[in-house]
Amino acid sequence: MRFLRLYVAISLLTSFFLISGSSAEAISFAPPKKGASSASSLLQRRLEFFQQMEALYGIPWSYLAAVDQYERTMKKRKKQEEPTSRLTDLIIHPTIWCGYTNPEKDDNDLSSISFFGGIGQDGDGDGLASQENDLDVWTTMIRFLGEYGFSRDDLRIGLWMYYQRDQAVKTIVQFASIYEKYQTLDLGRHAFPIPRRYEYSYKDTWGDARGWGGRRIHEGTDIFASHGTPVLSTGYGVVEVVGWNRYGGWRIGMRDMDNVYHYFAHLSAFKKGLKPGDIVEPGEVIGYVGSSGYGRPGTSGKFPPHLHYGMYRDMGYAEWAFNPYSYLKLWERQARSKRKK
């Protein structure tokens, strides 16, 4: 087994040296940069890494990639710097890696890590357990999860034991289901929520006062369009909510691959058969513009038909709304550019 690990480690490490100095964002709302092709190559190398780890240890690559993507979204929320020499983004907390009572929080000695109860492992056979080494980090994580079993239910338990947060487990499982469906990590494409062939208008309405149901601010952008205009999914994601909200009326909630919750409200109807757990992709019809809301289920017509579109970030302890206007403008420009081509 040790020789097999060494063989896989050598092949993986050889591919790492071909990667440019830093690991780029896998999913981003930012416009594509000149190095888009290199970013695509990085995603492919990352995918191959996880597939090889699955072949070596037996845990589905989709779950490993999902853990890594979840960690990446958390780093962006905390504005942490990206690793400079790592292919992946999972960082195990030093107190867990080295041991809670270990005075050296960057310890990579296997004997002292074991003595202090740390979980750090040597994945490439060099005798060290280093957080700067992708093989060491993922061998450690896989062995932690493997203690609870390898079935999907077992993995859920292992993930909960590691994160101690239901939302983290739910998001990771959703990410894994999307990776399994599309068999790629390149899932950063987005779409404007109204098809180009329909008339619509919108402006930045973030923070405007709202009075119904108590004093509050407008957490989103209103896109005015005719009743029945199709509403499109803005990204790859999993539908989390379909139903009535007294403020938003008939609404849909979808979480994308950047761990952002997309909120589509005041709808007149949903796509037939749409339900929580469904995987959607950019440009897919999920509902239709209406004027529902501000009352009991079925209330409609208290305002002109429009789509209320909101975006919420998972901060690790709660979700916070942020202004979607600039992203809508970006996706609108991209749609126009694609149409011209």
Order of alpha helices (4+ residues) and beta strands (2+ residues): alpha-alpha-alpha-alpha-alpha-alpha-alpha-alpha-beta-beta-beta-beta-beta-beta-beta-beta-beta-beta-beta-beta-alpha
